[in-house]
Structures are given as C-alpha cells and as structure tokens.
Amino acid sequence: MEYGKWNIYGEWIITKLLFPALRKRTKCAIFNSAMTLRTRKSIYYLFFILFFVVGAYLLMVTQGLVFDWAKFRVVKTGGIYLRTTPPNASILINKKPYQSESGLLSRGTFVSNLLPDTYHVEVFFPGYRDWQKDITVENGLVASASQIKLWKENYPETEIASSSIKDFFFTNKGLILQMDDGELNFNGTTLKGTSIVANSPDSAETVTEDAKGNYLLTDLGNLKSSLNVTSLFTSLYKRTFTATSTPEIVGIALHPFNTSKLLIATDNGVYLLDVKKVQLEQNVALPLTNRLIMTDNEVFAADAKGNFSGTNLLLSTSVYFSVATTSVANVKANPSGTKFFVLEKSGTLFGYDRGTGTSTIIAQKIKDFSLGPDEKRLALIGNDNTIKIYYLTETIGDLRIPQGSSIPIVIPNILKNSNITLTWLPDTLNYLLISVNGDIFTTEADPRTPENSYLLFSHIKKYELDGALYLLKNDGSLVTVIL
C-alpha cells in the first residue's frame, strides 16, 4: 500500500508526538528501539480503526441509535413522557427511580434514551394510591401517559346536613334539600310543592309540583310568592288558540338564557311561556311529544318513532329530522346540538349527525350511555351490565385508537341486577366515576394494563358533580368532597 498525504501526517503524529511522550513513561522495547516501517504502519492502522469505531459509535449516539445487545441489533432509542396530578409524584420505570421534572417550566417528566421495549411504570405520592401501567416504547418514538391522576387514600368530607335528607338539587342560589317527609327546604325556608320538576345550577328559578298536580314557579331570590304555571298556561292557551280544552302538561324546562320564559311540553307540542309578558306561543308542533332535548341554543321534541322537531331559541328557526328507529327509550345530544344519540327500547343505540343527515348503529343490547366531555367517546352500559368505552372518532393522544373501537372497563362485584350510573370527570378527560349499588369507583379510559380502578366511597344513595362532589349517604347525611 502506498503512502498518501494522510498516511505521512499520521506517521508524523505518531513518531514525533505520540512516541516521545510514551517513551518517557514506559520502558517497553518497542518504543526504545528502532521502529521498523511495518511496526509504524501497524500502530497507525490500529489507531485509525479505533478512531473510526469510536467516531461511528459517537455518531450513532447523536442520532439516537444504540446497539441492543439483548436482541443483537441496532435500534433507535425512544422515550416516555409522563404528566401527573399531583405534579411532583415519584416515578419508577422498571424499578429504577427517575426525578420528576414537573415545575414552573415543565408540566411533565420526559425519560429519554430507552430501548424499544415494554416498561412497567409506577407513580406514587404519600397519601395517594399508586398508579401503574405497562407502556411500550417503539423504535424512535415517544410513548406517553399525559393524564395520570393519583387518587387520595382518604378524602376529607365537609358536612352539609347530618341526617333526614332524601334528595338534593342545584341552583345558582344554593341547594334545595328534600327532606324525608317530602318537604322542600331552601336555606331554612319551606318551598311550595312536593317535588322538583325543573332546576338548573345556572338559574335561581325552580319549578315544583304540588300534591294536586299544579306546577309552581319560584324565584329563589324572592321567596315571597310562587306563580301557578298550570293555571297561567290553561288561561293563555284557551285565549291564544280559542280552544275549549287544554292539552296536558307532560314536562317543563327552564329557558337556557331567558329567566322570564319557560318551555312547556304537552301531548301535542312544545310551548314557550313568557311569564313576564304573560304570553304563550307554540314553539314546536309535534304530536305525541314524550321528551324535551335541550342544547345550548335549541330545544327539540321527539316522538316515539324518532321524529324530531326543534326550534333555535335565538334565531326562531325551525328544524326537522328523523332517526331510523321505531321505539325511542332515551335521547341525548351534545351541547352544540350537532350530534344526537337515540336509544331504542330494544337496546340498539343510534348516532345521528345533523351535518351529514345520516344515522348509524353504534351498539346493541345497551341500557344506558354517557357522552364524554371531549365528545369523542361514549361510555356504554350493556344489558348484562358490562361497561365499555366506544370511540366515536379516531383518537390520537397517548394512544392512537381507531374510530369504532370498544374498550372494556372492569369493575368488581357487578352483578346482573346491579344499579349502575356513569359520570365523566370534566377536568380529567380520561377518568369516570361509576356507581354500583351504592359503591363509587373511579376508573381510567386507557386500554393499557394494568387497569387503575379504585373504590372511593361506599353506602351512597346519590352523587352529583358541581365543582365539588356531593354525596348523599344511605343514612340521610349530605357531604361534599374535593376530588
């Protein structure tokens, strides 16, 4: 092999710089004797190969490539991103501790340079229940669990009433309590009526029904008097429509943004009653109305055959559509009113898209359902009390889950005769509260194992979320907890 320019430079570096330095520190004969050309070439090539190997390795490392000795292959490293509540929780990955990076400048913890593999992740914090998950890191990708919520081992309770509570209702003025004897109590004042017909956490108005079947409107900001809605409706109906008889009131709802108006459902339509102007107008004309569906700006009535008639309360425009069903048992809509979900008495659940005007079958043998706050998922309760999360659209978050996927949720001690209710947590989109025969569990909507489900409260008659969690216990006491 001929010497080139780099060979000459390399030999000069070895003979002029490296060997004199080594000769001072060693008595090895190779450095203290005359060096042959062949020896210098050999040493030069040795260092050249070493430089090439080390350089190639460093280049691989900068590109995220490493040699996986277990599988004897070159792979690109990935990572795991974790975001927890509380933010400064302790983290173990395959029993190795990692420092939480959550703080003012970072909302989560990123663990890098992980070989493609499945890792067991544990998150824990004093006074909270542990969270565990098997997370798979793929070649050159970052896996994530960005909605980790740790649940307290015990939640402090704030007592509202110690006993004798049968039910409770929200208004923007406070709670209405129904006592064991049927009395409706608001801040120590007894309200007229024996049951609540319409109320809202955003309104001070409430509608009650008395023992004679009369509907009464009460302004909780002024408890001096109540308006008899039944008498007013009967009088206005006969005068407005020159009728001799009045249709039966089957439901009443508060107007979503006008406190002086009520929506009244009858067996021949929906009427708008203005109690301030003392006026009545027919809002929706639909025979055999059996339910009201409220959205942000619209009200709809639906008959038993899935025919919907609605009115935009802002624009006073009418809407009509039909869902392919013959026996409506339950109807729910998203807040904007673009999607409707219709459950047949047979257990078939339909989804209707007003934008495309199409209806599709989502699931069968369903007895109840709940739309998630992200409007991308449905929680379904089957006739056999199985619980599933159904994906209305493809979800790209911590995991990529195709549209139409169903993920089972496992809760212990669910029997065929269990009474089940579902509630999505609005601030932590990946979690639900599930009540089973008075036991309240929390579970996450994440198909990766193991599942993190916990029993939070027992002996609960009713619960509601309104900022805090309100718990009515079997003994008649009412408390709140902050989750």
C-alpha positions in Angstrom: 0.0 0.0 0.0 1.4 3.4 -1.0 1.7 6.3 1.5 -0.6 9.2 0.8 -0.7 12.6 2.3 -2.8 11.4 5.3 -0.5 8.4 5.9 2.5 10.7 6.1 0.7 13.1 8.5 -0.4 10.2 10.6 3.1 8.7 10.8 4.5 12.1 11.7 1.9 12.5 14.6 2.8 9.0 15.9 6.6 9.2 15.6 7.1 12.9 16.5 4.4 13.5 19.1 2.9 10.2 20.5 6.0 8.0 20.8 8.3 10.5 22.5 5.6 11.1 25.1 5.1 7.4 25.6 8.9 6.7 25.6 9.2 8.9 28.7 6.6 6.9 30.6 7.5 3.3 29.7 10.4 1.0 29.2 8.7 -1.0 26.6 11.2 -2.2 24.0 9.0 -1.2 21.1 9.4 2.5 22.0 13.0 2.4 23.0 14.3 0.6 19.9 14.4 1.5 16.3 11.0 1.2 14.9 10.5 -0.5 11.6 8.3 0.8 8.9 6.0 -2.2 9.3 5.6 -1.6 13.0 4.7 2.1 12.4 2.1 1.1 9.8 0.5 -1.4 12.2 0.2 1.0 15.0 -1.0 3.7 12.7 -3.8 1.5 11.3 -4.7 0.3 14.8 -5.3 3.9 16.0 -7.1 4.7 12.7 -9.5 1.8 13.2 -10.0 2.8 16.9 -10.7 6.3 15.8 -13.2 5.1 13.2 -15.0 2.8 15.6 -15.3 5.4 18.4 -16.4 8.1 15.9 -19.0 5.8 14.4 -20.3 5.0 17.9 -20.5 8.7 18.8 -22.3 9.5 15.6 -24.8 6.7 16.3 -25.4 8.0 19.8 -26.1 11.6 18.5 -28.6 10.1 16.1 -30.3 8.1 18.9 -29.0 4.8 17.6 -27.6 2.2 20.0 -26.8 -1.5 19.9 -29.4 -3.6 21.6 -27.2 -6.5 23.0 -30.2 -8.5 24.2 -31.7 -8.6 20.7 -28.3 -8.1 18.9 -29.4 -5.3 16.6 -29.0 -1.6 16.1 -32.1 0.3 17.2 -33.2 3.9 17.7 -34.0 4.8 21.3 -37.3 6.3 22.3 -38.7 7.8 25.5 -41.7 8.0 27.9 -43.5 11.3 28.7 -45.5 11.3 32.0 -47.7 14.1 33.3 -49.1 13.5 36.8 -51.5 15.1 39.3 -50.1 15.9 41.8 -47.2 17.1 39.6 -44.2 16.2 41.9 -45.0 12.5 42.3 -42.3 9.9 42.4 -41.6 7.8 39.3 -40.2 4.3 38.9 -39.6 2.7 35.5 -38.7 -1.0 35.8 -38.0 -0.3 39.4 -35.5 2.4 38.6 -36.3 5.8 40.1 -36.5 8.9 37.9 -36.7 12.5 39.1 -39.9 14.3 38.4 -39.3 17.3 36.1 -42.7 19.0 36.7 -42.4 22.6 37.8 -42.7 26.2 36.6 -41.0 25.5 33.3 -42.2 21.9 32.7 -45.6 20.3 33.1 -44.4 16.7 32.8 -41.4 14.4 33.0 -39.6 13.1 29.9 -37.4 10.0 30.2 -35.2 9.6 27.1 -32.8 7.0 25.7 -35.0 4.0 26.3 -34.6 0.9 24.1 -37.7 -0.3 22.3 -39.4 -2.5 24.9 -42.3 -2.6 27.3 -41.7 -0.8 30.6 -43.5 -1.1 33.9 -44.2 2.4 35.1 -45.1 3.2 38.7 -46.2 6.6 40.0 -46.7 7.2 43.7 -47.1 10.0 46.2 -47.6 9.9 50.0 -51.2 9.7 51.0 -52.3 8.7 47.5 -53.0 5.4 45.8 -50.3 4.1 43.4 -50.7 4.2 39.6 -49.2 1.5 37.4 -49.1 0.9 33.7 -47.2 -1.2 31.2 -46.0 1.3 28.5 -44.5 0.2 25.2 -41.7 2.3 23.7 -41.4 1.8 19.9 -38.3 2.3 17.7 -37.5 6.1 17.7 -40.9 7.1 19.2 -42.1 8.6 22.5 -44.8 6.9 24.4 -46.9 9.0 26.8 -49.3 8.9 29.7 -50.3 12.5 30.0 -53.4 12.3 32.2 -52.2 10.4 35.2 -54.4 11.2 38.2 -53.5 9.9 41.6 -56.4 9.4 44.0 -56.2 10.1 47.7 -56.5 7.2 50.1 -59.0 9.2 52.1 -60.9 12.3 51.2 -61.9 14.9 53.9 -65.7 15.5 54.0 -67.5 18.7 54.5 -70.9 18.1 56.1 -73.9 19.9 54.8 -76.6 18.0 56.7 -76.2 15.3 59.2 -79.4 13.4 58.6 -83.0 13.3 57.2 -82.1 14.2 53.6 -84.0 12.3 50.8 -82.7 14.2 47.8 -81.0 17.5 46.7 -81.0 19.8 43.7 -78.6 22.6 42.4 -79.4 26.2 41.8 -77.2 29.2 41.5 -78.5 30.4 44.8 -77.6 27.2 46.6 -79.0 23.7 47.3 -82.6 22.8 47.6 -83.0 19.9 50.0 -85.8 17.4 50.0 -86.4 16.0 53.5 -87.5 12.5 54.4 -91.1 13.8 54.9 -91.1 15.3 51.3 -90.7 18.9 52.4 -88.6 21.1 50.0 -86.2 23.2 52.0 -84.1 26.2 50.7 -81.9 27.9 53.2 -84.3 27.1 56.1 -87.4 28.2 54.1 -90.0 25.7 53.0 -90.9 25.9 49.3 -94.3 25.2 47.9 -94.7 21.8 46.2 -93.6 18.3 47.0 -91.2 17.5 44.2 -88.7 19.4 41.9 -89.7 19.4 38.2 -87.1 21.8 36.7 -84.0 23.4 38.2 -80.5 24.4 37.0 -77.2 25.2 38.7 -77.1 28.3 36.5 -80.6 29.7 37.4 -82.3 31.0 40.5 -85.7 29.8 39.2 -87.1 26.4 40.0 -90.4 24.6 39.1 -92.1 22.4 41.7 -95.2 20.2 41.6 -97.7 20.1 44.4 -99.9 17.3 45.6 -102.7 18.4 43.3 -100.6 18.3 40.2 -100.1 22.0 39.8 -96.8 23.3 38.6 -95.3 26.3 40.5 -92.5 28.7 39.5 -90.4 30.1 42.3 -87.7 32.7 42.2 -85.2 31.7 44.9 -84.0 35.3 45.0 -87.6 36.3 46.1 -89.4 33.7 48.1 -92.5 35.8 48.9 -94.6 34.3 46.2 -94.8 31.5 43.7 -96.5 31.5 40.2 -99.1 28.8 39.4 -97.8 27.9 35.9 -100.6 25.4 35.3 -103.3 28.0 35.8 -101.5 30.6 33.7 -100.9 28.1 30.9 -104.5 27.0 30.8 -105.8 30.5 30.7 -103.4 31.7 28.0 -103.9 28.6 25.9 -107.6 29.0 25.7 -107.3 32.7 25.0 -104.5 32.4 22.4 -105.8 29.4 20.5 -109.5 30.0 21.1 -109.8 26.4 22.5 -112.3 25.0 24.9 -109.8 22.4 26.3 -106.2 22.5 27.3 -103.5 19.8 26.4 -102.0 18.0 29.4 -98.6 19.3 30.5 -96.1 16.4 30.4 -92.9 18.3 31.1 -91.4 21.7 31.9 -87.9 23.1 31.3 -86.2 26.3 32.2 -85.3 28.5 29.2 -81.5 28.2 28.8 -80.8 32.0 28.7 -84.1 33.9 29.5 -85.2 33.7 33.1 -88.7 35.0 32.3 -89.6 32.2 29.9 -90.5 28.5 30.4 -90.6 25.7 27.9 -93.7 23.6 28.4 -94.1 20.2 26.7 -97.6 18.8 26.1 -99.0 15.8 24.3 -99.4 18.0 21.1 -96.3 20.1 21.1 -93.9 22.4 22.9 -94.9 25.9 24.0 -93.0 29.0 25.1 -94.5 30.7 28.1 -93.3 34.2 28.8 -94.3 34.8 32.5 -93.2 38.4 32.4 -95.1 39.5 29.3 -97.9 36.9 30.0 -97.7 35.5 26.5 -97.9 32.0 25.1 -96.7 30.8 21.7 -96.4 27.3 20.1 -92.7 26.7 19.8 -92.6 23.1 18.4 -95.6 21.4 16.8 -95.2 17.6 17.1 -97.8 15.0 18.1 -97.2 12.6 20.9 -94.2 14.5 22.4 -92.7 12.5 25.1 -89.4 14.3 25.9 -87.5 17.6 25.6 -83.9 17.7 24.5 -82.1 20.9 25.3 -78.9 22.1 23.6 -77.1 25.4 24.0 -79.5 27.4 21.8 -82.2 24.9 20.8 -85.0 22.9 22.1 -86.2 19.7 20.5 -89.1 17.4 21.0 -89.1 13.7 19.9 -91.9 11.3 19.4 -91.8 7.6 20.0 -90.9 6.9 16.3 -87.8 9.0 16.3 -89.2 12.1 14.6 -87.5 15.3 15.9 -88.8 18.8 15.7 -86.9 21.7 17.1 -86.5 25.5 17.3 -83.5 27.7 17.6 -84.3 29.9 20.6 -82.0 32.7 19.3 -82.9 32.8 15.7 -86.5 31.4 15.9 -85.8 29.0 13.1 -87.3 25.5 12.9 -85.5 22.2 12.4 -87.0 18.8 11.5 -85.2 15.4 11.1 -85.9 11.7 11.6 -83.7 9.0 13.1 -84.2 5.4 11.8 -85.9 4.0 14.8 -89.4 2.9 15.9 -89.3 2.8 19.7 -87.4 5.6 21.4 -86.4 4.9 25.0 -83.8 7.7 25.6 -82.3 10.6 23.7 -79.2 12.7 24.4 -77.4 15.4 22.4 -74.0 17.1 22.6 -74.2 20.7 23.9 -74.0 22.3 20.4 -76.8 20.1 19.1 -74.8 18.7 16.1 -75.0 15.1 17.2 -77.9 13.1 18.7 -77.8 9.7 20.3 -81.1 7.7 20.3 -81.5 4.5 22.3 -84.3 2.2 21.3 -86.3 0.1 23.7 -84.7 -2.9 22.1 -81.3 -1.7 23.2 -80.0 -0.5 19.9 -78.1 2.8 20.1 -78.1 5.1 17.1 -75.9 8.1 16.4 -77.3 10.9 14.2 -75.1 13.5 12.6 -77.1 16.7 11.7 -74.2 17.9 9.5 -74.5 14.9 7.1 -78.1 13.9 7.9 -77.1 10.3 8.5 -77.7 7.9 11.3 -75.6 4.8 12.2 -75.9 2.0 14.6 -73.3 2.4 17.4 -74.0 -0.6 19.6 -76.7 -3.1 20.5 -78.0 -4.6 23.8 -77.4 -1.2 25.6 -79.4 0.1 28.5 -77.7 3.4 29.2 -74.9 5.6 27.9 -73.0 8.8 28.6 -71.2 11.1 26.2 -67.7 12.1 27.2 -66.8 15.8 27.7 -64.5 15.6 24.7 -67.4 14.4 22.6 -65.2 11.7 21.1 -66.2 8.8 23.4 -69.3 7.2 24.8 -69.4 5.2 28.0 -71.9 2.3 27.4 -73.7 0.1 29.9 -74.8 -3.2 28.4 -77.9 -5.2 29.3 -75.6 -7.6 31.0 -74.0 -4.7 33.0 -70.8 -4.8 31.0 -69.2 -1.4 30.7 -67.3 -0.3 27.5 -65.8 2.9 26.1 -66.8 3.4 22.5 -64.7 5.7 20.3 -66.9 7.9 18.0 -63.8 9.3 16.2 -60.2 8.2 15.8 -58.3 9.4 18.9 -54.7 10.5 18.7 -53.5 11.2 22.2 -51.5 9.0 24.5 -52.6 6.2 22.1 -53.9 6.0 18.6 -57.3 4.3 18.8 -59.3 3.8 15.6 -62.9 5.0 15.2 -65.4 2.4 16.3 -63.2 0.7 18.8 -64.6 -0.6 22.1 -62.6 -0.9 25.2 -64.0 -2.9 28.2 -63.9 -1.4 31.7 -63.7 -3.9 34.5 -65.3 -3.1 37.9 -65.5 -5.8 40.6 -68.8 -7.0 42.1 -71.0 -6.1 39.2 -74.0 -8.5 39.1 -76.9 -8.7 36.6 -79.2 -6.9 39.0 -76.7 -4.1 39.8 -77.8 -0.5 39.6 -75.1 1.4 37.6 -74.6 5.0 36.8 -71.7 6.7 34.9 -70.3 10.2 35.1 -67.3 11.5 33.2 -64.9 13.8 35.1 -64.9 17.1 33.2 -61.4 18.2 34.3 -59.6 14.9 33.8 -60.9 13.6 30.5 -59.6 10.1 30.9 -61.5 9.2 34.1 -65.0 8.2 35.1 -67.0 7.8 38.3 -69.0 4.6 38.3 -71.6 3.9 40.9 -72.5 0.2 41.5 -75.2 -0.4 44.2 -74.0 2.5 46.3 -70.3 1.9 45.8 -68.5 4.6 43.8 -65.4 3.6 41.8 -63.1 5.6 39.7 -61.5 4.1 36.6 -59.5 5.4 33.7 -60.3 5.0 30.0 -56.9 3.6 29.0 -56.7 0.1 27.4 -53.1 -0.5 28.5 -52.7 -2.8 31.5 -53.0 -2.9 34.4 -56.2 -1.1 34.9 -56.2 1.6 37.6 -59.7 1.3 39.3 -60.3 2.2 42.9 -63.2 2.1 45.3 -63.6 5.7 46.6 -66.9 5.8 48.6 -69.5 3.3 49.9 -73.1 3.4 51.1 -74.0 6.3 48.8 -77.6 6.9 47.7 -76.9 9.6 45.2 -74.0 11.7 44.0 -73.6 14.8 41.8 -70.7 16.8 40.4 -70.8 20.5 40.6 -67.3 21.7 41.1 -67.1 19.5 44.2 -68.6 16.0 44.6 -71.8 15.9 46.5 -72.6 12.6 48.3 -76.0 11.7 49.8 -75.4 8.8 52.0 -77.7 6.0 52.9 -78.1 7.3 56.4 -79.5 10.6 55.1 -76.4 12.8 55.6 -75.1 15.0 52.8 -71.4 15.9 52.4 -69.1 17.3 49.8 -65.6 16.3 48.9 -63.0 17.9 46.6 -61.5 15.3 44.3 
